[in-house]
Amino acid sequence: MSCSLSYSNQLPFFSKRASTNLLFPNFTTSSLQLDSDKPCRRRLRALLSIQEIPPNALRRKNDPLWRGGFSLGVDLGLSRSGVALSKGFTVRPLTVLELRGQKLELRLLEIAENEEVDEFIIGLPKSWDGKETPQSNKVRSVAGRFAVLAAHRGWRVYLQDEHGTSTEATNRMIDMGLNKSTRQKKVDAYAAVMVLERYFSTFGEGTELVLPKQSDLQEKLQRGPPADIDFYPE
């Protein structure tokens, strides 16, 4: 089980003023606000006061000399999921995975390990007016389950509004001169590129941290993954 924190770049880090909601598909936001005795909400308040889990886009904005923190963008689909990678200031399409469920989640972890990634930016479907769709609930469910696996390694999972990214991806590929057949094969990966580019262009504004319920995993996220000797030599 997991929770979700919204982030706004009006604040330097997460704070008590940031809006919060929970990733429970069977509850509405209003009913959760009335039930203040939920353990997850108590943990959320404690975490917000610690202010220790900003997204990489915000870290880079606040500290131009900050290094590390590669990001993996994911465009989840029913049968195909696009993956894109950001290292430094460049974003590139990586692959399209025709996997689902646990096989998809384990493959994403494997890619992250190989590419030295410490955060996942997962596209959240929304309608043109910013409202969530039935597909949004499915993505939230997958993201919540995946966040638990990622947190065991100190890796974070964020949700990013992906409205319009498929159209943007198609237009990008047309501008690149890719033919129709190639566009159909790569559109999911380029949609993941659009998700990452939007995330970095707004410095992570509007992203949601998908927070595992378990306190030990929250502590792992606060500590983060082990420092990479290439970036932080002794």
C-alpha atoms as one frame of an Amber mdcrd trajectory, in Angstrom:
protein
   0.000   0.000   0.000   1.227   3.515  -0.720   0.394   7.183  -0.334   0.872
  10.123  -2.657   2.275  13.592  -2.037   1.766  16.484  -4.425   4.612  18.916
  -4.992   4.480  22.553  -6.051   7.599  24.537  -6.887   6.228  27.471  -4.948
   7.997  25.795  -2.008  11.682  24.882  -1.871  10.852  21.375  -0.649   7.821
  19.444   0.562   6.128  21.266   3.409   3.022  21.089   5.529   1.336  23.475
   3.123   1.709  21.095   0.185  -1.482  19.350  -0.823  -1.703  15.634  -0.069
  -3.872  12.744  -1.077  -3.758   8.981  -0.685  -3.464   6.263  -3.271  -6.435
   4.183  -2.169  -8.658   3.467  -5.229 -11.742   2.742  -3.072 -11.745   6.017
  -1.150 -12.556   9.551  -2.139 -10.424  12.505  -1.104 -13.189  13.950   1.065
 -13.722  10.732   3.024 -10.002  10.454   3.674  -9.834  13.993   4.996 -12.564
  13.183   7.517 -10.777  10.052   8.711  -7.806  11.698  10.455  -6.929   8.586
  12.453  -5.514   6.702   9.491  -1.868   5.722  10.223  -0.852   6.673   6.679
  -1.983  10.255   7.213   0.050  10.518  10.418   3.123   9.308   8.560   2.445
  11.812   5.773   2.400  14.717   8.211   5.671  13.561   9.760   7.308  13.204
   6.369   6.148  16.606   5.165   7.815  18.250   8.150  11.121  16.500   7.372
  11.287  17.957   3.837  13.848  15.444   2.647  12.526  13.899  -0.543  12.536
  16.514  -3.328  12.477  15.287  -6.941  15.713  15.444  -8.931  14.383  18.265
 -11.106  14.059  20.462  -8.028  17.447  19.390  -6.668  19.035  20.462  -9.949
  17.247  23.806  -9.856  18.314  24.551  -6.286  21.906  23.378  -6.725  23.464
  23.717 -10.206  26.481  21.718  -8.989  24.360  18.780  -7.848  25.284  15.540
  -9.598  23.732  12.107  -9.894  20.078  11.283  -9.764  19.336   9.905 -13.220
  15.628   9.662 -14.037  13.566   7.059 -15.878  10.362   8.164 -17.584   7.600
   5.589 -18.011   4.511   5.778 -20.216   2.366   2.906 -18.931   0.024   1.156
 -21.352  -2.300  -1.831 -21.271   0.073  -3.968 -23.349   3.019  -1.687 -24.185
   4.967   0.698 -21.959   7.422   3.264 -23.226  10.625   4.026 -21.336  12.877
   7.073 -21.622  16.066   8.030 -19.804  17.442  11.327 -18.561  21.137  11.604
 -17.748  22.140  15.132 -16.967  20.195  17.541 -19.175  19.537  15.116 -22.045
  16.450  12.946 -22.483  16.323  10.066 -24.945  13.892   7.257 -25.777  15.145
   3.967 -24.418  12.788   1.122 -25.268   9.210  -0.133 -25.496   8.366  -3.024
 -23.178   5.605  -5.438 -24.145   5.228  -6.671 -20.577   2.638  -6.409 -17.821
   2.382  -6.892 -14.079   5.335  -8.210 -12.139   7.398  -8.893 -15.268   7.134
  -5.229 -16.237   7.988  -4.030 -12.745  11.049  -6.270 -12.465  12.267  -5.211
 -15.900  11.972  -1.543 -14.941  14.024  -2.201 -11.811  16.632  -3.969 -13.916
  16.857  -1.060 -16.346  17.165   1.381 -13.454  20.009  -0.649 -11.970  21.876
  -0.758 -15.273  21.375   2.949 -15.987  22.101   4.197 -12.431  18.602   5.617
 -12.022  17.238   6.664  -8.618  13.762   7.941  -9.522  10.904   6.942 -11.823
   8.619   9.529 -13.450   5.415   7.736 -14.426   2.901   9.449 -16.676  -0.561
   9.913 -15.142  -3.420  10.054 -17.681  -5.700  13.069 -17.398  -8.395  14.595
 -19.592  -8.031  17.929 -21.388  -9.546  19.764 -18.397  -7.115  18.248 -15.908
  -9.514  15.689 -14.471  -8.464  12.108 -13.898  -9.856   9.272 -15.988 -10.607
   5.576 -15.360  -7.139   4.861 -16.735  -5.690   7.137 -14.034  -6.848   4.721
 -11.328  -5.135   1.819 -13.091  -1.877   3.744 -13.347  -2.090   4.781  -9.703
  -2.578   1.148  -8.702   0.474   0.004 -10.673   2.556   2.945  -9.424   1.604
   2.249  -5.821   2.652  -1.380  -6.062   5.844  -0.526  -7.934   6.788   2.201
  -5.436   7.099  -0.422  -2.720   9.572  -2.436  -4.808  11.556   0.671  -5.726
  11.691   1.940  -2.142  13.513  -1.194  -1.028  16.453   0.181  -3.036  15.974
   3.763  -1.933  14.474   4.737  -5.295  11.518   7.098  -5.587   8.416   6.963
  -7.800   6.615  10.115  -8.940   3.478  10.682 -11.010   3.502  13.353 -13.708
   0.531  14.619 -15.736   0.910  13.082 -19.208  -2.060  14.687 -20.975  -1.245
  15.255 -24.640   2.146  13.546 -24.581   1.194  10.941 -27.207   0.270  13.709
 -29.663   3.449  15.601 -28.802   5.452  12.414 -29.329   3.913  11.816 -32.765
   4.587  15.400 -33.820   8.180  15.115 -32.605   8.759  11.993 -34.674   7.149
  13.552 -37.759   9.487  16.529 -37.412  12.381  14.069 -37.207  11.300  12.519
 -40.503  10.441   9.091 -39.093   8.083   7.066 -41.263   4.689   5.827 -40.092
   5.842   2.288 -39.357   8.713   3.514 -37.172   6.448   6.005 -35.420   3.998
   3.257 -34.481   6.795   1.171 -32.980   8.392   4.009 -31.027   5.495   6.267
 -30.028   5.334   4.889 -26.478   9.034   5.517 -25.875   8.770   9.052 -27.264
   5.693   9.653 -25.089   7.912   8.775 -22.116  10.390  11.356 -23.420   7.623
  13.966 -23.385   6.752  13.027 -19.794  10.358  13.545 -18.700  10.770  16.784
 -20.624   7.600  18.195 -19.076   8.788  17.132 -15.630  12.152  18.876 -15.995
  10.761  21.970 -17.733   8.532  22.631 -14.699  11.194  21.591 -12.150   8.862
  18.869 -10.915   5.913  21.159 -10.219   2.720  19.149  -9.899   4.451  15.803
  -9.507   3.218  13.404  -6.841   5.568  11.326  -4.744   4.115   7.822  -4.419
   4.930   7.019  -0.825   4.940   3.462   0.570   2.929   3.028   3.740   5.648
   1.091   5.570   7.686   3.332   7.867  10.935   1.446   7.205  10.577   2.091
   3.472   9.847   5.759   4.112  13.101   5.920   6.054  14.940   4.331   3.128
  13.551   6.970   0.809  14.687   9.700   3.182  18.208   8.248   3.206  18.166
   7.621  -0.531  20.259   5.050  -2.384  23.941   4.561  -1.516  26.122   7.403
  -2.792  27.715   6.700  -6.173  31.504   6.860  -5.834  31.716   8.386  -9.343
  29.824  11.441  -8.105  30.829  11.452  -4.446  34.397  10.067  -4.200  35.745
   9.557  -0.707
